[in-house]
Amino acid sequence: MRKVKLKKNGFRVMDKDYMTTETFEHIAVEIASLEKPDIIEKIMTFHGRFKLDFTEDFLAKLNVDRLRHILLAAIMTNSTWQND
């Protein structure tokens, strides 16, 4: 299993940023356990290959499931998939 480190400003997939199915599942579980303010903070401070350009006001109006989807999609897009 790949090591996944939860940083204050987001998730970082270790091992050259390769994401396996196990890593994905671990990150998905971690995101599912976050509360709305924590998810918004992670989206606002996301550092990846691209900038997420959302305002806090916009994110505050979204439901938790939509916020989780945005965060997971950003993390997945920022990683390279590797076969298990």
C-alpha positions as CSV (number, residue, x, y, z in Angstrom):
1,M,0.0,0.0,0.0
2,R,1.3,3.5,-0.9
3,K,1.8,5.9,2.0
4,V,-0.6,8.7,2.2
5,K,0.1,11.7,4.3
6,L,-2.6,14.1,5.4
7,K,-1.1,17.6,5.5
8,K,-2.7,20.6,7.0
9,N,-3.4,22.1,3.6
10,G,-4.4,18.9,1.8
11,F,-3.5,15.3,0.9
12,R,-0.2,14.3,-0.5
13,V,0.2,11.0,-2.1
14,M,3.7,9.8,-1.4
15,D,5.9,7.5,-3.7
16,K,6.3,9.9,-6.6
17,D,2.7,10.9,-6.6
18,Y,1.5,7.5,-7.9
19,M,-2.0,6.7,-6.9
20,T,-3.1,3.0,-6.6
21,T,-6.6,1.7,-5.8
22,E,-5.6,1.3,-2.2
23,T,-4.4,4.8,-2.0
24,F,-7.5,6.2,-3.6
25,E,-9.7,4.2,-1.1
26,H,-7.7,5.5,1.8
27,I,-8.0,9.2,0.6
28,A,-11.8,8.7,-0.1
29,V,-12.3,7.4,3.4
30,E,-10.3,10.3,4.9
31,I,-12.3,12.9,2.9
32,A,-15.6,11.2,3.9
33,S,-14.6,11.8,7.6
34,L,-14.0,15.5,7.2
35,E,-16.6,18.1,8.3
36,K,-17.7,20.9,5.9
37,P,-15.3,23.6,7.3
38,D,-12.3,21.3,7.0
39,I,-13.2,20.4,3.4
40,I,-13.5,24.1,2.5
41,E,-10.2,24.8,4.1
42,K,-8.5,22.0,2.1
43,I,-10.1,23.2,-1.2
44,M,-9.1,26.8,-0.4
45,T,-5.5,25.8,0.3
46,F,-5.1,23.1,-2.3
47,H,-1.7,23.2,-4.0
48,G,-1.6,21.1,-7.1
49,R,-0.8,21.3,-10.8
50,F,-3.6,23.8,-11.2
51,K,-5.2,26.5,-9.0
52,L,-8.8,26.0,-7.7
53,D,-10.5,29.3,-8.1
54,F,-13.4,29.1,-5.8
55,T,-14.4,31.7,-3.3
56,E,-15.2,30.8,0.3
57,D,-18.7,32.2,-0.1
58,F,-19.4,30.0,-3.1
59,L,-18.1,26.9,-1.3
60,A,-20.1,27.7,1.8
61,K,-23.3,27.4,-0.3
62,L,-22.5,23.9,-1.5
63,N,-23.6,20.8,0.3
64,V,-21.0,18.5,1.9
65,D,-21.2,15.8,-0.8
66,R,-20.5,18.3,-3.6
67,L,-17.5,19.7,-1.6
68,R,-16.1,16.2,-1.1
69,H,-16.5,15.5,-4.8
70,I,-14.5,18.7,-5.7
71,L,-11.7,17.8,-3.2
72,L,-11.5,14.2,-4.4
73,A,-11.5,15.2,-8.0
74,A,-8.7,17.8,-7.4
75,I,-6.6,15.2,-5.7
76,M,-7.2,12.5,-8.4
77,T,-6.4,15.0,-11.2
78,N,-3.2,15.9,-9.4
79,S,-2.0,12.3,-9.2
80,T,-0.8,9.7,-11.7
81,W,-2.5,6.3,-11.6
82,Q,-0.5,3.2,-11.2
83,N,-1.7,-0.4,-11.6
84,D,-1.8,-2.2,-8.3
